[in-house]
Each structure stands twice: as structure tokens, then as C-alpha cells.
Amino acid sequence: MKQKQYTNFPYLITTGGVLFFVLLPILNAWAITFPIPSLELNVGTANSPEEVAVVLEIIALLTILALAPAILILMTPFTRLIVVFHFLRQAMGTQSSPPNQVIVGLALFMTFFIIKPVTTDIYENALNPYMERKIGFDVAFEKAQDPIRKFLLINTRENDLALFVKGADIKKPETRDDISLLVLIPAYVISELKTAFIVGFVIYIPFLVIDMVVASVLLAMGMMMLPPVMISLPFKLMLFVLVDGWNLISGSLLKSFGV
């Protein structure tokens, strides 16, 4: 088997409902490179432990690619972002505009901006030392969990965490470091869903007021056959543009996460 060849490449993975997206894009500003081993399809006997390690790295990489959609949805801010953008589109009544591809793409890149400190910490303290053979796999795995656990704990409500600790029928953790990711991840997900629904309710209020005003005016004028949505939609769009809605909502979402 040939020795490993390291190259810089964009880390591409697929998700359900999305044709493709860039996971942790390698930018000069981020100064992150991801080495992968070369691959040859043959059957033979390994001559050294290093050759066996290359095969294990390939298996680990394929496993990460297979689990990437679940990791993206359940362990990142993607859930809150995509749900809020969906509520925004429904509140405005624009149906399929902006299209799903645009909403998902915006949510993905905002996710990358939010979790950039977490991924950088994992790369510098876990992944890069492991690739350079400075630490073992078990040590790298433990160090990689620390920034992930910290991010999830900051954005998870205590009552949601207590729910799954009780449901798992395990001993109450004495410290935050004792909390298992198997308990923390579902607690984080329902916390994100609750927050997203609260934000969605707040977004709905001004658009609901416009719908009620337009419906009342049309009823007073005797235009009961005219759909109020047809009249209120331009006013909703005008209001959203005047307040610079995309900038306001996107900025608020970026600031709503603790890292």
C-alpha cells in the first residue's frame, strides 16, 4: 500500500433534501486543512502498523460522511435557523418564495459561521494532533467532545436536560463534564425547537396585525369575495423591506447562540 498523500480539498457532504453543501469550507481566513489518505482497491497483507492505521482512517472518514446529516441537524444551530426561516416564510404568506434551496443554503452557511470557534477548537486540539501522531485516538476523541459539550450545554435548558437524564434512568451527573452526549443531544434538540417556536411566534405578530387590518377594511367595504391575502401581501413585503427584515432576523439569530 502506498504512503499517505495529503492534499487540501473542500469537504463535501450531502444531506437529505439538499443537492450538496460545503461542510467546513477550507478558507485562507480559517487556515484549516484536512488531510486524507490515498486509497487503493486491493487485497494484501499489511507490512506495518501504519498501513493498518490508514485503513482505519478511511473507515472513520466514511463513517463521518454517513453521519454528517444527523450531526448537522442535531448538534449545530441548523435546526433553529431552518425552523425560524420556515415560520418567516409562512408568516409573510409568500408560499414557496424564497425557495427551499435558498433557505437551506442560508441556514447552512450561517451554521458554519456560528460553530466556527467550535470546529477550530476541535481541529487544533484534537484532529490535528491526532493526524500528526502526537496523541492517540481515545485522547483525540475525548478532547473533541469538550468544545461540543460546552456549546450544547450553553444552548440547552436545564429542564430539558433533566427530562432526558430522568428518562435515561441514570445517576444524576455531579458536574457538567459527567453529562453524556447521548443525553445532551436530544435535550439540545428540543431546546432549539422551543426557542425556534418562540421566535416564530414573535415574527408572526406584525404580519398577523396587517392581515387583521386588511380583512377588517375589506369587510367594511363589502368586498367579502376578495381574498385578504392578495391585498395584505404587498403591505407585508413593504413592511419587511422597510425594516430591513433579513438583516434584522439574521443578525438576531447569529447573536442568539452562545459559543
C-alpha positions in Angstrom: 0.0 0.0 0.0 1.3 3.5 -0.9 2.1 6.0 1.7 -0.4 8.7 2.6 -0.7 11.7 0.3 -2.1 14.8 1.9 -4.0 17.4 -0.1 -6.2 20.4 0.6 -9.7 20.0 -0.6 -13.3 21.2 0.1 -15.1 18.9 2.5 -18.3 18.0 0.6 -21.2 16.0 2.1 -24.8 15.5 1.0 -27.9 16.0 3.1 -31.5 14.8 2.6 -33.4 17.4 0.6 -30.2 19.3 -0.4 -28.2 18.5 -3.5 -24.9 19.4 -1.9 -23.3 21.7 0.6 -19.9 22.6 1.8 -19.0 21.3 5.2 -16.3 23.3 7.0 -15.1 25.0 3.8 -11.3 25.4 3.7 -10.7 29.1 3.6 -7.5 31.0 4.0 -9.0 33.1 6.7 -9.8 29.9 8.6 -6.4 28.4 8.0 -7.8 24.9 8.3 -6.6 21.9 6.1 -8.0 18.4 6.2 -5.6 15.6 5.2 -7.0 12.4 3.8 -5.1 9.1 3.0 -4.8 7.8 -0.6 -7.0 4.8 -1.4 -6.2 1.7 -3.5 -8.6 -1.2 -4.0 -6.5 -4.3 -3.5 -6.3 -7.2 -1.1 -3.0 -7.9 0.7 -1.2 -8.3 3.9 -0.2 -5.2 5.8 3.6 -4.8 6.3 3.4 -2.2 9.1 1.0 -0.8 11.7 0.9 2.5 9.7 -0.8 0.7 6.8 -3.5 -0.6 9.1 -3.9 2.9 10.6 -4.6 4.3 7.1 -7.4 1.7 6.6 -8.9 2.7 9.9 -8.8 6.4 8.9 -10.6 5.6 5.7 -13.3 3.8 7.6 -13.6 6.7 10.1 -13.9 9.2 7.2 -16.7 7.2 5.6 -18.5 6.9 8.9 -18.3 10.7 9.4 -19.7 11.2 5.9 -22.6 8.8 6.6 -23.5 10.5 9.9 -22.9 14.1 8.6 -26.6 14.9 8.0 -27.6 13.8 11.5 -24.6 15.7 13.0 -25.5 18.8 11.1 -29.2 18.7 12.1 -28.9 17.6 15.8 -25.6 19.1 17.0 -25.5 22.5 15.3 -27.6 25.7 15.2 -29.1 24.5 11.9 -32.4 23.3 13.5 -33.2 26.7 15.0 -32.3 28.6 11.9 -34.3 26.5 9.4 -37.4 26.4 11.6 -37.3 30.2 12.1 -36.9 30.8 8.3 -39.8 28.5 7.6 -42.0 30.4 10.1 -40.9 33.7 8.5 -42.0 32.5 5.0 -45.3 31.2 6.3 -46.0 34.4 8.2 -45.3 36.5 5.1 -47.6 34.3 3.0 -45.1 34.1 0.1 -45.6 30.3 -0.2 -42.5 29.0 -2.0 -40.5 32.2 -2.1 -37.7 32.2 -1.2 -37.4 28.6 -2.4 -36.3 25.8 -0.1 -32.8 25.7 -1.6 -32.2 29.3 -0.7 -33.4 28.9 2.8 -31.5 25.8 3.5 -28.3 27.2 1.9 -28.6 30.4 4.0 -29.2 28.3 7.2 -26.1 26.1 6.4 -23.7 29.0 5.9 -25.0 30.8 9.0 -24.4 27.5 10.8 -20.8 27.4 9.7 -20.3 31.0 11.0 -21.8 30.2 14.4 -19.9 26.9 15.0 -16.6 28.1 13.6 -15.0 28.6 17.0 -16.1 25.1 18.0 -14.7 23.4 14.8 -11.5 25.4 15.1 -11.0 24.2 18.7 -11.6 20.6 17.6 -9.1 20.9 14.8 -6.4 22.5 16.8 -6.7 20.4 20.0 -7.9 17.0 18.7 -7.8 16.4 15.0 -4.5 18.0 14.0 -2.5 16.4 16.9 -4.1 13.0 16.1 -3.1 13.4 12.4 0.4 14.3 13.4 0.5 11.2 15.7 1.0 13.3 18.8 -2.0 11.8 20.6 -4.0 8.6 20.3 -7.5 8.1 19.1 -9.0 7.9 22.6 -7.4 11.1 23.7 -8.4 12.9 20.5 -12.0 11.7 20.9 -12.1 13.0 24.5 -10.7 16.4 23.5 -13.1 16.7 20.6 -16.1 16.2 22.9 -15.2 19.1 25.2 -16.0 22.0 22.8 -19.1 20.2 21.5 -20.3 19.6 25.0 -19.6 23.2 26.0 -21.6 24.5 23.0 -24.6 22.2 23.6 -24.7 23.0 27.3 -24.7 26.7 26.8 -27.7 26.4 24.5 -29.7 23.8 26.4 -32.3 24.4 29.0 -31.8 22.7 32.4 -35.4 21.4 32.5 -34.9 19.7 29.1 -31.7 18.2 30.3 -33.3 17.0 33.5 -36.0 15.3 31.4 -33.7 13.1 29.5 -31.5 12.4 32.5 -34.6 11.1 34.3 -35.8 9.3 31.2 -32.5 7.5 30.7 -32.7 6.3 34.3 -29.1 7.1 35.1 -27.4 8.6 38.1 -27.7 12.4 38.3 -24.4 13.9 36.9 -22.4 15.7 39.5 -20.7 18.1 37.1 -21.3 19.2 33.5 -18.4 17.0 32.3 -20.3 14.0 33.5 -23.2 14.5 31.2 -23.3 12.0 28.3 -23.7 13.3 24.8 -26.5 10.6 24.4 -28.5 12.6 26.9 -27.3 16.1 26.0 -28.0 15.9 22.2 -31.8 15.2 22.4 -32.1 17.8 25.2 -30.4 20.3 23.0 -32.7 19.5 20.1 -36.0 20.1 22.0 -34.5 23.3 23.5 -33.7 24.5 20.0 -37.2 23.7 18.8 -38.8 25.6 21.7 -36.6 28.6 21.0 -37.4 28.5 17.3 -41.2 28.3 18.0 -40.9 31.3 20.4 -39.1 33.3 17.7 -41.6 32.2 15.1 -44.5 33.5 17.3 -42.8 36.9 17.6 -42.3 37.0 13.9 -46.0 36.2 13.2 -47.4 39.1 15.3 -46.8 42.1 13.0 -47.9 40.1 9.9 -51.0 38.9 11.7 -51.9 42.5 12.6 -51.6 43.5 8.9 -53.9 40.6 7.9 -56.5 41.6 10.5 -56.5 45.2 9.5 -56.8 44.4 5.8 -59.6 41.9 6.4 -61.5 44.4 8.6 -61.2 47.1 5.9 -62.3 44.8 3.1 -65.3 43.6 5.2 -66.3 47.2 6.0 -66.1 48.0 2.2 -68.3 45.0 1.4 -65.6 43.2 -0.6 -66.1 39.9 1.1 -65.3 37.9 -2.1 -61.8 39.5 -2.4 -59.1 37.3 -0.7 -57.5 39.4 2.1 -54.2 37.7 1.4 -54.0 39.2 -2.1 -54.2 42.7 -0.6 -52.1 42.2 2.5 -49.1 40.6 0.8 -47.8 43.8 -0.8 -48.1 45.6 2.6 -46.2 42.7 4.3 -43.4 42.9 1.8 -43.2 46.6 2.1 -43.0 46.4 5.9 -40.4 43.7 5.8 -38.2 45.7 3.3 -38.6 49.0 5.2 -37.3 47.4 8.5 -34.6 45.5 6.6 -36.0 42.3 7.8 -33.4 39.8 6.5 -30.6 41.8 8.2 -32.6 42.1 11.4 -33.6 38.5 11.7 -30.3 37.0 10.5 -28.3 39.3 12.9 -30.6 38.4 15.8 -30.2 34.7 15.2 -26.4 35.0 15.0 -26.3 36.7 18.3 -28.8 34.4 20.0 -26.3 31.5 20.3 -23.8 31.1 23.0 -20.4 29.8 21.9 
